[in-house]
C-alpha cells in the first residue's frame, strides 16, 4: 500500500463532526482505516480527531456516548466540551496579546485572551475514550499542534522540536480557542489554539524522512464556496484558510512533486449547518449527517476516486 499522510484541520465542534463524517465515509468507500496513516497531523478540533484515530476510538460511541435521542446527544456533547469557569488571565492577555499588537497589529490581539470555559472536560473525554494512551503518546507518528504564548511560536507536540507531554494535554492545548477556552498551562508554559499560525499545519508533514505517496487533508475552515446568506466573517475566515493551505500545498508539492494531494472541504449543504457558529453542539449531528451525504458525491467524483484507487482502495464495490 502507498504511504499516506492525514492532515486534520481546525473547525470547532461542527468541524469535528465534519472530520468524523469524512473519515467514516472514506473508510466505508475504500476499506482503508485512517489509523493506518503513516503520519497524522491534528490542529485544534482536528487534534481531538487525530487522537481518536490513533487510539482506535473513531466511532459513534465516542461521538454520542450512550445517547439515543437528539436532546441526549446535545447534553452529552455539552458535558464534554463546555464547563464554565470564571474568566481570568487579564494581565496575561494584556502582556501576550494586546501590548504586542500595538506595534504588530493582527490576530495576535487574541493571544492569551480569557476564556469562559475550561478544557478539562476535553481532557476527561480523551481519557475516557483512549484509556492509558491518553497519558502517553501513540506509537505511530502523530503531531498535535498548539501555540506557545510566550515564544509566540507553534509547537508540534509529538516531534523532537516540542516538549514531551501527555496526549490528553496536547489535545486540550491545541483546542483552546481564544475567548472560548482558557489557555492551557503545561509545565509552566502556556498554550492556545494550534490553528493560530495555520488551520492545517500541512507543512509539518515535510519532516517525514521519506516523501509520502498520498496526502489527505480535511479542512473544515477552508471552504471554496460561500454559504448563502452567510455572515461577513465566514468568507473572511475561509479565505484566510484557503490562502494558507494553498501556500502549504505548494511547498509540499515543490518538495515532493510525485505526491498526490486530496483536499476535502465542506460544500454548501455542510456549510448551511456548520456555520455561522462552529462551536454549536446543536449542529453537531446534523453536520455529521450532511457530511456523509456530501462525501458520497465527493468521493465518487472520477478524479477523486482515481486518486484513492491508486493508493488506498481495498474493497472496490462490485
Secondary structure, DSSP 8 states (H G I E B T S, - for coil): ---EEEEE---HHHHHHHHHHHHHHHHHHH---GGG-SEEEEETHHHHHHHHHHTT--SHHHHHTT--SHHHHHHHHHHHH--B-----HHHHIIIIIHHHHHS-SGGGGTT---SB-SHHHHHHHHHHHGGGGGS--SS-EEEEEEETTTTEEEEETSTTS----HHHHHHHHT--TTTB--EEETTEEEE-TTTT-SS-GGGGGGSSS--SEEEEE-TT--SS--TT--HHHHHHHHHHHHHHHHHHHHHHHH-TT-EEEEE---HHHHHHH-S-TT-STTHHHHHHHHHHHHHHHHHSHHHHHHHHHHT--S---
